[in-house]
Amino acid sequence: MKRLTLLTGFAMLFCQLAIAQEIENKPFGSYLEKLNEDFPVTDTLVFDFPNEGKLLLLFNNTEYELSNLKEKFGTVLKKTTKFPEFKSLVYRLSEEYPQTKIDAVILDLERDYLPYVDQLELGAVIGMDYTGGEFTPVVGGRMMFNFRKFDIGASFTSKVFFPERTGGNIKVNSNWFANLEYRWDRSDPKSNSANMIGVGFLVNESKSQLFTGTTMQAFYKRGINKNISIQVGVISTENFRTFYPTVGIRFW
């Protein structure tokens, strides 16, 4: 069971201790000094853990109600079973700066100390791109290694091109890319699916009707919701002499 303590008379002592130990979410540059001038530390809420770890929250009592802090942090700390032993973590609370806001501090705690198991993810790639004046369906597969704060992996995708019909026959020209990908999301402690960057090379065995010579692509993908993402990028072809911008949509 986690035990909590409110310190008021010794708040300045803990403030000095925090500076000595390095505040985990210290604002950049001289903003900490400015924050302490505008909203000096009046109280320190301490959570003690059975493994001798401690969490210290430094705050000004004009910004927060103690009961609200106990409720919000108590809820998340019940799940943080990976909190370090024999270590004191110090956070400064204030709504004046992004990294000192309550939601940002809770997110840091969740991302660092919630139980997590590394995973291997296999999935499909399905979407549509607009490439060099042509609409090209995209299909393929992806393998990702999921870690706590980022994912890394590879995909094998084809931009499908439909040349003009000859003799009434529909022809399909597949353009296969081998891609390396990196994925992250600082706003979600349980998923890294919001952002992705990647680079890939054309590895066709058959002749491409869209690209010639050495062809490479680079792209960025941003999730809109759990099912849809927008992807933008650029493809260099003809041995890096010609460049095509691309924009597209991905599902799942």
C-alpha positions in Angstrom: 0.0 0.0 0.0 1.2 3.5 -0.8 1.3 6.0 2.0 1.0 9.8 1.3 2.1 12.8 3.4 1.5 16.5 3.1 4.4 18.8 4.0 3.8 22.5 4.4 6.2 24.0 7.0 9.1 22.2 5.4 8.1 22.9 1.9 11.1 25.1 1.2 13.4 22.5 2.6 12.0 20.0 0.1 12.2 22.6 -2.7 15.9 22.9 -2.0 16.2 19.1 -2.0 14.4 18.9 -5.3 16.8 21.4 -6.9 19.7 19.3 -5.6 18.2 16.0 -6.9 17.1 17.6 -10.2 13.4 18.0 -10.8 12.2 15.5 -13.4 10.1 17.9 -15.4 12.1 21.1 -14.9 11.1 23.9 -17.3 13.7 25.0 -19.8 16.2 27.7 -19.1 15.4 30.2 -16.3 11.6 29.4 -16.4 11.9 27.4 -13.1 13.1 30.5 -11.3 10.3 32.5 -12.9 7.8 29.9 -11.9 9.0 29.9 -8.3 8.7 33.7 -8.3 5.2 33.7 -9.6 3.9 30.6 -7.8 6.4 29.7 -5.0 6.2 26.3 -3.5 4.0 26.3 -0.5 3.2 22.5 -0.1 4.8 19.2 -0.9 2.8 16.0 -1.3 4.8 12.9 -0.7 3.8 9.4 -1.8 5.9 6.6 0.0 6.1 3.2 -1.6 6.7 -0.2 0.0 10.0 -0.5 -1.9 11.3 2.6 -0.2 10.7 4.7 -3.3 9.2 8.2 -3.0 7.3 10.6 -5.2 7.4 14.2 -4.3 5.0 16.7 -5.8 5.9 20.4 -5.3 3.0 22.9 -5.8 1.5 26.2 -4.8 -1.8 25.8 -2.8 -3.5 28.6 -4.8 -3.3 26.4 -7.9 -4.5 23.1 -6.6 -6.8 21.5 -4.1 -5.0 18.8 -2.0 -8.0 16.4 -2.3 -7.9 16.7 -6.1 -4.2 15.9 -6.2 -4.6 12.9 -4.0 -7.4 11.6 -6.1 -5.7 12.0 -9.5 -2.3 10.8 -8.5 -3.6 8.1 -6.2 -5.5 6.5 -9.0 -2.5 6.2 -11.3 0.0 5.3 -8.6 -2.1 2.2 -7.8 -1.1 0.8 -11.2 2.6 1.9 -11.3 4.1 -1.4 -10.1 7.5 -0.6 -11.7 8.3 2.4 -9.5 12.1 2.4 -8.8 13.4 1.1 -5.5 15.1 3.4 -3.0 14.7 6.4 -5.3 12.9 9.7 -4.8 11.4 11.3 -7.9 10.5 15.0 -7.7 8.0 16.8 -9.9 7.0 20.4 -10.0 3.3 21.0 -10.5 1.9 24.1 -12.2 -0.5 24.9 -15.0 1.9 27.6 -16.3 4.1 25.3 -18.4 3.2 22.3 -20.6 5.6 19.9 -18.8 4.5 20.9 -15.3 0.7 20.4 -15.8 -0.9 17.6 -13.9 -1.9 15.7 -17.1 1.7 15.8 -18.4 3.2 14.6 -15.1 0.7 11.7 -14.9 1.5 10.8 -18.5 5.2 10.7 -17.6 4.5 8.4 -14.7 2.3 6.1 -16.8 4.8 5.9 -19.7 7.8 5.1 -17.3 6.3 3.0 -14.6 3.2 1.1 -15.8 3.8 -2.6 -16.3 4.7 -3.2 -19.9 5.8 -6.3 -22.0 7.7 -5.9 -25.3 5.7 -7.4 -28.2 6.0 -8.5 -31.8 3.3 -7.0 -34.0 2.2 -8.3 -37.4 -0.2 -6.4 -39.5 -1.5 -5.5 -43.0 -0.9 -2.3 -44.9 -3.9 -1.0 -46.9 -4.4 2.4 -48.4 -4.4 4.7 -51.4 -1.8 7.2 -52.6 -1.7 10.0 -55.1 1.7 9.6 -56.7 3.1 11.7 -59.6 -0.4 12.4 -61.0 -1.7 8.9 -60.5 -3.9 7.2 -57.9 -2.1 4.1 -56.7 -3.7 1.6 -54.2 -1.2 0.4 -51.6 -1.1 -3.1 -50.1 1.4 -5.0 -48.1 2.5 -6.3 -44.7 4.3 -4.9 -41.7 6.3 -6.3 -38.8 6.9 -4.1 -35.7 8.8 -4.7 -32.5 6.8 -2.8 -29.8 8.8 -1.3 -26.9 7.6 1.0 -24.1 8.3 4.3 -25.8 8.8 3.5 -29.4 8.2 0.8 -32.1 10.7 -0.2 -34.8 10.2 -2.5 -37.7 9.8 -3.1 -41.4 7.2 -3.3 -44.1 6.9 -4.7 -47.6 4.4 -2.6 -49.6 3.3 -2.3 -53.2 2.1 0.8 -55.0 -0.3 -0.7 -57.6 -0.4 1.1 -60.9 -3.0 0.4 -63.6 -1.6 1.4 -67.1 -4.0 2.4 -69.9 -5.9 -0.5 -71.3 -4.6 -2.1 -74.5 -7.0 -4.3 -76.5 -9.6 -4.0 -73.7 -7.3 -5.8 -71.2 -6.7 -4.5 -67.7 -3.0 -4.6 -66.7 -1.6 -4.3 -63.2 1.9 -3.1 -62.5 3.1 -3.6 -58.9 5.9 -1.5 -57.5 7.3 -3.2 -54.3 9.1 -1.2 -51.7 11.1 -2.6 -48.7 10.7 -0.1 -45.9 12.3 0.5 -42.5 10.0 2.3 -40.0 10.0 4.0 -36.7 6.9 4.8 -34.7 6.2 6.8 -31.5 3.5 8.6 -29.5 4.2 10.8 -26.5 0.6 11.3 -25.7 -0.5 7.7 -25.1 1.2 5.5 -22.5 -0.2 2.3 -24.0 0.4 2.8 -27.8 3.0 4.3 -30.1 0.8 4.4 -33.2 0.3 8.1 -33.6 3.4 9.0 -35.6 5.6 7.1 -38.0 8.6 7.9 -40.2 10.1 5.6 -42.8 12.4 5.1 -45.7 12.2 2.5 -48.4 13.8 1.2 -51.6 12.1 -0.1 -54.8 12.9 -3.8 -55.0 10.9 -4.8 -58.1 12.0 -7.9 -60.0 9.7 -6.9 -62.9 10.0 -3.6 -64.7 8.2 -0.7 -63.1 6.0 1.5 -65.3 6.0 4.3 -62.7 9.7 4.5 -61.8 13.1 4.0 -63.4 16.6 3.5 -62.1 17.4 3.7 -58.4 14.2 4.6 -56.6 13.8 5.5 -52.9 10.9 6.9 -50.8 10.7 8.7 -47.5 7.4 9.3 -45.6 5.7 10.5 -42.5 2.4 9.0 -41.3 0.1 10.7 -38.7 -2.8 8.9 -37.1 -6.2 10.6 -37.3 -8.0 8.0 -35.2 -7.6 4.3 -34.4 -8.5 3.3 -38.0 -7.3 6.0 -40.3 -4.0 7.7 -40.9 -2.7 10.4 -43.3 0.7 9.8 -45.0 2.8 12.3 -46.9 6.2 11.7 -48.5 8.4 12.0 -51.5 9.8 9.5 -54.0 13.1 10.0 -55.8 13.5 8.1 -59.0 15.7 8.1 -62.1 18.8 7.7 -59.9 17.7 10.6 -57.7 17.1 13.0 -60.6 13.3 13.2 -60.4 11.2 13.7 -57.3 7.5 13.0 -56.8 5.5 14.2 -53.8 3.0 11.7 -52.4 0.0 12.0 -50.2 -2.3 9.2 -49.2 -4.5 7.5 -46.6 -3.9 4.4 -44.6 -6.4 2.1 -42.9 -5.7 0.4 -39.5 
